[in-house]
Amino acid sequence: MASTIVTFELGDDREVEVMVRPMTTLQTVLRNQLGLTATKEGCRQGGCGSCAVLVDGEPMLSCLLPVEDVAGRRVTTLESLTPTEGLHPIQQAFIDGYAFQCGYCTPGMVIVAAALLDHDSAPSVDDIRWALAGNICRCTGYGPIVEAIGAAAETIGAGQVEEPR
């Protein structure tokens, strides 16, 4: 089958054009063609959440998503979520709350948390747990992660985005 050119927006301002074979996953394009390695290769079956990205603001598993399906859409990775100076409040909350150990699951957790907080600035603990249902962490456990997302919600909701250190 012939390769095709797919164009999509990366973050809020960068148009990307890639040549791909049919059914190439977004994960493969992000990591191997664009060098955006925060999107992790975990299970490659959609079961761990480490490959989560936002497509038009909604979390999706890039390991299952053919890149053709994002043509003309906006894709947000951890790299494009992180401000040029400093960290996103969710990232800072993960650091402050010791919400990661090996960090392999962290990009997917942060992406899912960003989508949750974009939709609900004051989620309950149950809302946070529900949002994280598709993300697996084998090191930290979910308590510190849920607490960090709650702390980030308070920071974002109160407009207390900290200045970079």
C-alpha positions, 0 to 999 in steps of 0.5 A, a space after each residue: 500500500 502507498 504511503 500518504 501525507 498526514 497533516 495535523 496541529 501539534 500543540 497550539 501553534 505547530 503544523 506538522 506534516 508526516 509521510 506514513 504507511 497506512 495504519 501507522 500509529 500516532 505513537 510511532 509518528 510522535 516518537 520515531 518521526 518527530 522525536 517526542 519521546 514523552 509519549 511512552 511505549 508501554 503495552 502497545 495494546 491500549 491497556 496501560 495509558 502511558 501513551 496517552 495524548 490529547 486529540 482536540 482536548 480529549 485523551 486518547 491512546 496513541 498506540 491504538 490510534 492510526 495517525 490518519 485519524 488525527 488529520 486536521 486535528 490538534 494533538 497535545 503531547 506532554 512536550 506541548 503541554 509543558 510551558 516554555 518556562 517552568 512546569 505545568 501546575 500538574 507537573 509541579 504538583 506531581 513533584 511536590 506530592 512525590 507522585 511518581 517513582 520511575 516516571 514511566 506512567 507519569 506523562 500519560 497520567 499528566 495528560 489525562 489529568 490535564 483533560 480532566 481539569 480542563 473539563 472540571 476544575 474541582 473534581 472529586 476524588 472519585 472523578 480523579 480515580 475514574 479519569 485515571 482508570 485507564 492508566 497503570 502505575 506499578 511503582 508509586 501507587 495511586 494515592 499520591 497521584 490522586 492527591 497531586 491531581 487534587 492539589 493541581 486542581 486547587 492551584 489552577 482553580 485558585 489561579 495560583 500558578 507558581 512562577 518557574 524556579 
